[in-house]
Amino acid sequence: MKLKPQHIQPVIMATIMSFLMTAVITLINLGLRPDFLALWARAFAIAWPLAVMAAYIALPIAARLTQRILAALAR
């Protein structure tokens, strides 16, 4: 199977978003503790696969909604 952008983009997007979100939320909830990196890494390990699945589901929905919004605005 030849990989296409639509196969890779959701993984990259989910990785960046889960990386940033888990880091910020862990920092807000727990502060900068000595075990922060371990706690953040655990949160990231849980969030990342879920974010990848959500990205594959959300991207086509978001694309369709975007087209509908743009079509409605163009009228």
N, C-alpha and C positions, 0 to 999 in steps of 0.2 A: 504494500500500500504506500503510495506516495503521499507524504505529509503536505498539507495545504495550510495556508494562513488560518483558515477557520478551525483547524485542528490545534494549532499552537497558540493563537491569540487568547483564547479563554484561559488556558493554563497560566500564561504570563500575567494576564490581568488579575486572575485570582490570587496568584502568588504575591504580587505587589500589594493588592488590597488587603489580603489577610495578614501579610507582614506588618503593614502600617497599622491596621486596626487593632490587631492583638497587642502590638507594642504600646500603642497609646492607651488602650483600655486597661491593660495590665498596669501600666505606670499610674494612671489616674486612680485605679482601685486600690493598689497596694503600695504605691510610692516606690522610690528607688532603694529597695532593700538589698542586702548582700546576696540574696538568692533570686534577685529579679530575673537574671538571664535564664535560669533554670525554669522558673515559673512562666516566663514569656515563651520559652521554647515549647513547653508543654501545651500552652494555649494555641500556639501556632500549629503544632502537630495535629491538634484536634480540628482547628478551623480550616486549615488548608485544603484537605480533601473535600470538605463540605463546600468551600468556596468554589472549587473547581467544578463540582457537580452543579452548583447554582449558576455559575457562569455559562455552562453549556445549555442550561434551561433558559436563562434570562436573556442571553444575546439575541436569539431569534425573536423573542417576544418584544424586546426593546427595539429591534430593527423594524418590526411591523408597526408598533406604536409610533415610532418616529415618522415613518412614511405617512401614516394616517394624520398625524398632527401637521406635518408639512403640507399635505394635500388640503387639509381644512384651512390652513392659514393662507394658502395660495388662492382660494376661492373668493 
